[in-house]
Amino acid sequence: MATLRDAEDAREAYAERLRRLGAHAIIVKQVIRKKKKTFVVLALFDKKVPSDLPKELRLKRQDRSISVELVSRVAPSFHPD
């Protein structure tokens, strides 16, 4: 299970890569997995989610490896009138 800090660090580390793949918004969201609270990185795309998107984002922190789930959704970006 990822902590808020883990997810925020993963979002920051992978934000540029996700933007290059077409994500218009990248956020951290708390979800429930296997009846436990965890945090995921949510990437929103305008039309289509790229097929080569990873399922998780990996980081190394000191002596341990961290894995944060990456969730993707199609959602049009906001454009003010």
PyMOL commands that set and color helices and strands:
alter all, ss='L'
color gray80, all
select helices_A, chain A and resi 4-20
alter helices_A, ss='H'
color red, helices_A
select strands_A, chain A and resi 23-33+36-45+56-61+64-74
alter strands_A, ss='S'
color yellow, strands_A
deselect
rebuild
show_as cartoon
